């Protein structure tokens, strides 16, 4: 035959054949037997290089060595030998790819477990509180829910400038903002300004629903802010955040239906007591 289609050559090269082995195959595909010297004359390769190539082809059961008039010659063992070798190589390649896939799956499973593992980050001072707000905003998946205790008018809030910057950033990102606050004169005044702040507020009776400190729920993050101490913490704990989200939603929809419910927020002492077990 003396030639191989380029597509077949590419398949064989990708399967691990060397260019020298391909040269030998080109000349034995027509069924003729050749000595190393004859192959060297036809291919321009040295007998030493051809000896190594023919040994590999014999090992792959593609060539057969036979003696003709006392001289060793090489002939194609069987066309099926090439097919069997390709199938073995394909099986090995698939096995290797499957092992790689399993390694990647195991690695990603480890990463997923690490991402689900609860973590807590503390912040102190005005700068720290502002950084906590931005991280809450980054974690928001379209909405933020807030349990908000009110101790003064918004304009008298010592963190008024931080809250204003936070509100502007929230508006730009189109993040919805729902607030549950106490039904007090300050709470009613806060609620009356919702239309200017692009938020929704529901009021609840202080006796039925204590709100000891501000809590923001965004995605799987629960932010807790104590302004008297100027400190905050963020808990990346999806299960706890989901629990607080359920409490928030239950109270929010109960108010819509005109139902009075008593729902306890987690207290700061309970929160700090739970943190070491994370």
C-alpha positions as a Markdown table, in Angstrom:
| # | Residue | x | y | z |
|---|---|---|---|---|
| 1 | Unk | 0.0 | 0.0 | 0.0 |
| 2 | Unk | 2.8 | 2.4 | 0.9 |
| 3 | Unk | 0.6 | 5.1 | 2.4 |
| 4 | Unk | -2.0 | 5.7 | 5.2 |
| 5 | Unk | -4.8 | 8.3 | 5.1 |
| 6 | Unk | -3.8 | 11.4 | 7.1 |
| 7 | Unk | -6.9 | 11.0 | 9.3 |
| 8 | Unk | -5.9 | 7.4 | 10.2 |
| 9 | Unk | -2.3 | 8.5 | 10.8 |
| 10 | Unk | -3.6 | 11.2 | 13.2 |
| 11 | Unk | -5.7 | 8.6 | 15.1 |
| 12 | Unk | -2.7 | 6.3 | 15.4 |
| 13 | Unk | -0.4 | 9.1 | 16.5 |
| 14 | Unk | -2.9 | 10.2 | 19.1 |
| 15 | Unk | -3.2 | 6.6 | 20.3 |
| 16 | Unk | 0.6 | 6.5 | 21.0 |
| 17 | Unk | 2.2 | 5.3 | 17.7 |
| 18 | Unk | 5.5 | 7.0 | 16.8 |
| 19 | Unk | 6.3 | 8.3 | 13.4 |
| 20 | Unk | 8.8 | 5.4 | 12.9 |
| 21 | Unk | 6.1 | 2.9 | 13.7 |
| 22 | Unk | 3.8 | 4.5 | 11.2 |
| 23 | Unk | 6.5 | 4.3 | 8.5 |
| 24 | Unk | 6.8 | 0.6 | 9.1 |
| 25 | Unk | 3.0 | 0.1 | 9.0 |
| 26 | Unk | 2.9 | 1.9 | 5.6 |
| 27 | Unk | 5.0 | -0.7 | 4.1 |
| 28 | Unk | 3.7 | -3.9 | 5.7 |
| 29 | Unk | -0.1 | -3.1 | 5.2 |
| 30 | Unk | 0.0 | -4.7 | 1.8 |
| 31 | Unk | 1.0 | -8.1 | 3.4 |
| 32 | Unk | 4.7 | -8.1 | 2.2 |
| 33 | Unk | 7.5 | -9.3 | 4.6 |
| 34 | Unk | 10.6 | -7.1 | 5.0 |
| 35 | Unk | 13.9 | -7.5 | 6.7 |
| 36 | Unk | 15.3 | -4.6 | 8.8 |
| 37 | Unk | 17.7 | -3.7 | 6.0 |
| 38 | Unk | 14.9 | -3.6 | 3.4 |
| 39 | Unk | 12.8 | -1.4 | 5.7 |
| 40 | Unk | 15.8 | 0.8 | 6.2 |
| 41 | Unk | 16.2 | 1.2 | 2.5 |
| 42 | Unk | 12.5 | 2.1 | 2.0 |
| 43 | Unk | 12.1 | 4.4 | 5.0 |
| 44 | Unk | 15.6 | 6.0 | 5.3 |
| 45 | Unk | 15.8 | 5.1 | 9.0 |
| 46 | Unk | 18.7 | 3.2 | 10.6 |
| 47 | Unk | 18.3 | -0.5 | 11.4 |
| 48 | Unk | 18.7 | 0.3 | 15.1 |
| 49 | Unk | 15.8 | 2.7 | 15.2 |
| 50 | Unk | 13.7 | 0.3 | 13.1 |
| 51 | Unk | 14.6 | -2.6 | 15.4 |
| 52 | Unk | 13.1 | -0.7 | 18.4 |
| 53 | Unk | 10.0 | 0.3 | 16.4 |
| 54 | Unk | 9.3 | -3.3 | 15.2 |
| 55 | Unk | 9.8 | -4.7 | 18.7 |
| 56 | Unk | 7.1 | -2.3 | 19.9 |
| 57 | Unk | 4.7 | -3.3 | 17.1 |
| 58 | Unk | 5.3 | -7.0 | 17.9 |
| 59 | Unk | 4.5 | -6.2 | 21.5 |
| 60 | Unk | 1.2 | -4.6 | 20.4 |
| 61 | Unk | 0.5 | -7.8 | 18.3 |
| 62 | Unk | 0.4 | -5.7 | 15.1 |
| 63 | Unk | 3.6 | -7.2 | 13.5 |
| 64 | Unk | 4.8 | -10.8 | 13.4 |
| 65 | Unk | 8.4 | -11.9 | 13.0 |
| 66 | Unk | 9.1 | -14.9 | 10.8 |
| 67 | Unk | 12.1 | -16.6 | 9.3 |
| 68 | Unk | 12.3 | -16.7 | 5.5 |
| 69 | Unk | 15.3 | -18.6 | 4.0 |
| 70 | Unk | 17.1 | -18.1 | 7.4 |
| 71 | Unk | 16.5 | -14.4 | 7.4 |
| 72 | Unk | 14.2 | -12.7 | 10.0 |
| 73 | Unk | 11.5 | -10.8 | 8.3 |
| 74 | Unk | 8.6 | -8.7 | 9.6 |
| 75 | Unk | 5.0 | -9.0 | 8.3 |
| 76 | Unk | 1.6 | -7.7 | 9.4 |
| 77 | Unk | 0.2 | -10.1 | 11.9 |
| 78 | Unk | -3.4 | -9.1 | 11.2 |
| 79 | Unk | -5.4 | -6.0 | 10.5 |
| 80 | Unk | -7.5 | -6.9 | 13.5 |
| 81 | Unk | -4.3 | -6.5 | 15.6 |
| 82 | Unk | -4.4 | -2.8 | 15.0 |
| 83 | Unk | -8.1 | -2.6 | 15.9 |
| 84 | Unk | -7.5 | -4.6 | 19.1 |
| 85 | Unk | -4.6 | -2.4 | 20.1 |
| 86 | Unk | -6.7 | 0.7 | 19.5 |
| 87 | Unk | -9.6 | -0.7 | 21.6 |
| 88 | Unk | -7.2 | -1.5 | 24.5 |
| 89 | Unk | -5.8 | 2.0 | 24.2 |
| 90 | Unk | -9.3 | 3.5 | 24.2 |
| 91 | Unk | -10.2 | 1.5 | 27.3 |
| 92 | Unk | -7.1 | 2.7 | 29.1 |
| 93 | Unk | -7.8 | 6.3 | 28.1 |
| 94 | Unk | -11.4 | 6.1 | 29.3 |
| 95 | Unk | -10.2 | 4.6 | 32.6 |
| 96 | Unk | -7.7 | 7.5 | 33.0 |
| 97 | Unk | -10.4 | 10.1 | 32.2 |
| 98 | Unk | -12.8 | 8.4 | 34.6 |
| 99 | Unk | -10.2 | 8.5 | 37.4 |
| 100 | Unk | -9.5 | 12.2 | 36.6 |
| 101 | Unk | -13.3 | 12.9 | 36.8 |
| 102 | Unk | -13.5 | 11.1 | 40.1 |
| 103 | Unk | -10.6 | 13.1 | 41.5 |
| 104 | Unk | -12.3 | 16.4 | 40.4 |
| 105 | Unk | -15.6 | 15.3 | 41.9 |
| 106 | Unk | -13.9 | 14.4 | 45.2 |
| 107 | Unk | -12.1 | 17.7 | 45.3 |
| 108 | Unk | -15.3 | 19.7 | 44.5 |
| 109 | Unk | -17.2 | 17.7 | 47.2 |
| 110 | Unk | -14.5 | 18.8 | 49.7 |
| 111 | Unk | -14.8 | 22.4 | 48.6 |
| 112 | Unk | -18.6 | 22.3 | 48.9 |
| 113 | Unk | -18.4 | 20.9 | 52.5 |
| 114 | Unk | -15.9 | 23.7 | 53.3 |
| 115 | Unk | -18.3 | 26.3 | 51.9 |
| 116 | Unk | -21.2 | 24.9 | 54.0 |
| 117 | Unk | -19.1 | 24.9 | 57.2 |
| 118 | Unk | -20.3 | 27.7 | 59.6 |
| 119 | Unk | -17.9 | 30.6 | 60.1 |
| 120 | Unk | -18.0 | 33.8 | 62.1 |
| 121 | Unk | -16.2 | 37.1 | 61.5 |
| 122 | Unk | -16.1 | 39.9 | 64.1 |
| 123 | Unk | -16.0 | 43.7 | 63.5 |
| 124 | Unk | -15.3 | 46.6 | 65.9 |
| 125 | Unk | -15.7 | 50.3 | 65.7 |
| 126 | Unk | -17.5 | 52.4 | 63.1 |
| 127 | Unk | -15.1 | 51.3 | 60.3 |
| 128 | Unk | -15.7 | 47.7 | 61.2 |
| 129 | Unk | -19.5 | 48.1 | 61.3 |
| 130 | Unk | -19.4 | 49.7 | 57.9 |
| 131 | Unk | -17.4 | 46.9 | 56.4 |
| 132 | Unk | -19.9 | 44.4 | 57.9 |
| 133 | Unk | -22.7 | 46.3 | 56.1 |
| 134 | Unk | -20.9 | 46.0 | 52.8 |
| 135 | Unk | -20.4 | 42.3 | 53.2 |
| 136 | Unk | -24.1 | 41.9 | 54.0 |
| 137 | Unk | -24.9 | 43.7 | 50.8 |
| 138 | Unk | -22.5 | 41.5 | 48.8 |
| 139 | Unk | -24.2 | 38.4 | 50.3 |
| 140 | Unk | -27.7 | 39.6 | 49.4 |
| 141 | Unk | -29.5 | 37.5 | 46.8 |
| 142 | Unk | -31.9 | 40.2 | 45.8 |
| 143 | Unk | -33.3 | 41.0 | 49.3 |
| 144 | Unk | -32.3 | 41.8 | 52.9 |
| 145 | Unk | -34.6 | 41.2 | 55.9 |
| 146 | Unk | -34.0 | 43.2 | 59.1 |
| 147 | Unk | -35.1 | 43.0 | 62.7 |
| 148 | Unk | -34.5 | 46.6 | 63.8 |
| 149 | Unk | -34.6 | 48.0 | 67.3 |
| 150 | Unk | -35.2 | 51.8 | 67.2 |
| 151 | Unk | -33.7 | 54.0 | 70.0 |
| 152 | Unk | -33.6 | 57.4 | 68.3 |
| 153 | Unk | -34.7 | 59.3 | 65.2 |
| 154 | Unk | -32.9 | 58.3 | 62.0 |
| 155 | Unk | -31.3 | 61.8 | 61.7 |
| 156 | Unk | -30.0 | 61.5 | 65.3 |
| 157 | Unk | -28.5 | 58.0 | 64.7 |
| 158 | Unk | -24.7 | 58.2 | 65.3 |
| 159 | Unk | -24.3 | 55.8 | 62.3 |
| 160 | Unk | -26.6 | 58.0 | 60.1 |
| 161 | Unk | -23.9 | 58.6 | 57.5 |
| 162 | Unk | -23.0 | 54.9 | 57.2 |
| 163 | Unk | -26.7 | 54.0 | 56.8 |
| 164 | Unk | -27.1 | 56.6 | 54.1 |
| 165 | Unk | -24.2 | 55.2 | 52.1 |
| 166 | Unk | -25.5 | 51.7 | 52.6 |
| 167 | Unk | -29.0 | 52.7 | 51.4 |
| 168 | Unk | -27.6 | 54.4 | 48.3 |
| 169 | Unk | -25.6 | 51.3 | 47.4 |
| 170 | Unk | -28.6 | 49.1 | 48.1 |
| 171 | Unk | -30.7 | 51.2 | 45.7 |
| 172 | Unk | -28.1 | 51.0 | 43.0 |
| 173 | Unk | -28.1 | 47.2 | 43.3 |
| 174 | Unk | -31.9 | 47.0 | 43.4 |
| 175 | Unk | -31.9 | 45.0 | 46.6 |
| 176 | Unk | -35.3 | 44.8 | 48.4 |
| 177 | Unk | -35.3 | 45.8 | 52.1 |
| 178 | Unk | -37.9 | 44.5 | 54.6 |
| 179 | Unk | -37.8 | 45.7 | 58.2 |
| 180 | Unk | -39.7 | 44.5 | 61.3 |
| 181 | Unk | -39.6 | 47.1 | 64.1 |
| 182 | Unk | -41.5 | 47.8 | 67.3 |
| 183 | Unk | -44.8 | 49.6 | 67.3 |
| 184 | Unk | -43.7 | 52.7 | 69.1 |
| 185 | Unk | -43.7 | 56.4 | 68.2 |
| 186 | Unk | -40.2 | 56.0 | 66.8 |
| 187 | Unk | -41.3 | 52.9 | 64.9 |
| 188 | Unk | -44.3 | 54.6 | 63.4 |
| 189 | Unk | -42.2 | 57.5 | 62.3 |
| 190 | Unk | -39.7 | 55.2 | 60.8 |
| 191 | Unk | -42.5 | 53.3 | 58.9 |
| 192 | Unk | -43.9 | 56.6 | 57.5 |
| 193 | Unk | -40.6 | 57.3 | 55.7 |
| 194 | Unk | -40.5 | 53.9 | 53.8 |
| 195 | Unk | -41.6 | 55.6 | 50.5 |
| 196 | Unk | -38.5 | 57.8 | 50.6 |
| 197 | Unk | -36.1 | 54.9 | 51.5 |
| 198 | Unk | -37.4 | 52.3 | 49.1 |
| 199 | Unk | -38.1 | 49.8 | 51.9 |
| 200 | Unk | -41.1 | 48.0 | 53.5 |
| 201 | Unk | -41.7 | 48.1 | 57.3 |
| 202 | Unk | -44.0 | 46.1 | 59.5 |
| 203 | Unk | -44.5 | 47.0 | 63.2 |
| 204 | Unk | -45.0 | 44.6 | 66.0 |
| 205 | Unk | -45.8 | 44.8 | 69.7 |
| 206 | Unk | -42.6 | 45.0 | 71.8 |
| 207 | Unk | -43.9 | 42.7 | 74.4 |
| 208 | Unk | -44.7 | 40.0 | 71.9 |
| 209 | Unk | -41.6 | 40.2 | 69.9 |
| 210 | Unk | -38.4 | 41.4 | 71.6 |
| 211 | Unk | -35.7 | 42.7 | 69.3 |
| 212 | Unk | -32.6 | 43.0 | 71.4 |
| 213 | Unk | -30.2 | 44.0 | 68.7 |
| 214 | Unk | -30.3 | 44.6 | 64.9 |
| 215 | Unk | -30.2 | 41.5 | 62.7 |
| 216 | Unk | -29.8 | 41.5 | 59.0 |
| 217 | Unk | -30.5 | 38.3 | 57.0 |
| 218 | Unk | -29.0 | 38.1 | 53.5 |
| 219 | Unk | -28.6 | 34.8 | 51.7 |
| 220 | Unk | -26.9 | 32.4 | 54.0 |
| 221 | Unk | -25.4 | 35.2 | 56.2 |
| 222 | Unk | -26.8 | 36.5 | 59.5 |
| 223 | Unk | -25.4 | 39.9 | 60.5 |
| 224 | Unk | -25.7 | 41.0 | 64.2 |
| 225 | Unk | -25.0 | 44.6 | 65.2 |
| 226 | Unk | -24.7 | 46.0 | 68.7 |
| 227 | Unk | -24.3 | 49.8 | 68.4 |
| 228 | Unk | -23.9 | 50.4 | 72.1 |
| 229 | Unk | -20.7 | 48.4 | 72.0 |
| 230 | Unk | -19.8 | 49.4 | 68.4 |
| 231 | Unk | -19.3 | 45.8 | 67.4 |
| 232 | Unk | -20.8 | 43.4 | 64.9 |
| 233 | Unk | -20.4 | 39.9 | 63.7 |
| 234 | Unk | -21.3 | 38.0 | 60.6 |
| 235 | Unk | -22.3 | 34.3 | 60.8 |
| 236 | Unk | -22.0 | 32.5 | 57.5 |
| 237 | Unk | -24.3 | 29.7 | 58.7 |
| 238 | Unk | -27.0 | 28.9 | 56.2 |
| 239 | Unk | -29.1 | 26.8 | 58.6 |
| 240 | Unk | -29.2 | 29.5 | 61.3 |
| 241 | Unk | -29.9 | 32.1 | 58.7 |
| 242 | Unk | -32.7 | 30.0 | 57.2 |
| 243 | Unk | -34.2 | 29.6 | 60.7 |
| 244 | Unk | -34.2 | 33.4 | 61.3 |
| 245 | Unk | -35.6 | 33.9 | 57.8 |
| 246 | Unk | -38.5 | 31.5 | 58.6 |
| 247 | Unk | -39.2 | 33.5 | 61.8 |
| 248 | Unk | -39.1 | 36.8 | 59.9 |
| 249 | Unk | -41.4 | 35.5 | 57.2 |
| 250 | Unk | -43.9 | 34.0 | 59.7 |
| 251 | Unk | -44.2 | 37.3 | 61.5 |
| 252 | Unk | -44.3 | 39.3 | 58.3 |
| 253 | Unk | -47.2 | 37.3 | 56.8 |
| 254 | Unk | -49.0 | 37.0 | 60.1 |
| 255 | Unk | -49.1 | 40.8 | 60.2 |
| 256 | Unk | -50.5 | 40.8 | 56.6 |
| 257 | Unk | -53.3 | 38.4 | 57.7 |
| 258 | Unk | -54.1 | 40.4 | 60.8 |
| 259 | Unk | -52.9 | 37.5 | 63.1 |
| 260 | Unk | -51.0 | 38.3 | 66.3 |
| 261 | Unk | -48.0 | 36.0 | 66.9 |
| 262 | Unk | -45.3 | 35.8 | 69.5 |
| 263 | Unk | -41.9 | 35.0 | 67.9 |
| 264 | Unk | -38.7 | 35.2 | 69.8 |
| 265 | Unk | -35.6 | 36.5 | 68.1 |
| 266 | Unk | -32.3 | 34.8 | 69.0 |
| 267 | Unk | -30.7 | 36.8 | 71.9 |
| 268 | Unk | -27.1 | 38.0 | 71.9 |
| 269 | Unk | -26.3 | 35.6 | 74.8 |
| 270 | Unk | -27.7 | 32.6 | 72.9 |
| 271 | Unk | -25.8 | 33.7 | 69.7 |
| 272 | Unk | -22.4 | 34.1 | 71.5 |
| 273 | Unk | -23.0 | 30.8 | 73.3 |
| 274 | Unk | -23.5 | 29.0 | 70.0 |
| 275 | Unk | -20.5 | 30.4 | 68.3 |
| 276 | Unk | -17.8 | 28.3 | 70.1 |
| 277 | Unk | -19.6 | 25.1 | 68.9 |
| 278 | Unk | -19.3 | 26.2 | 65.2 |
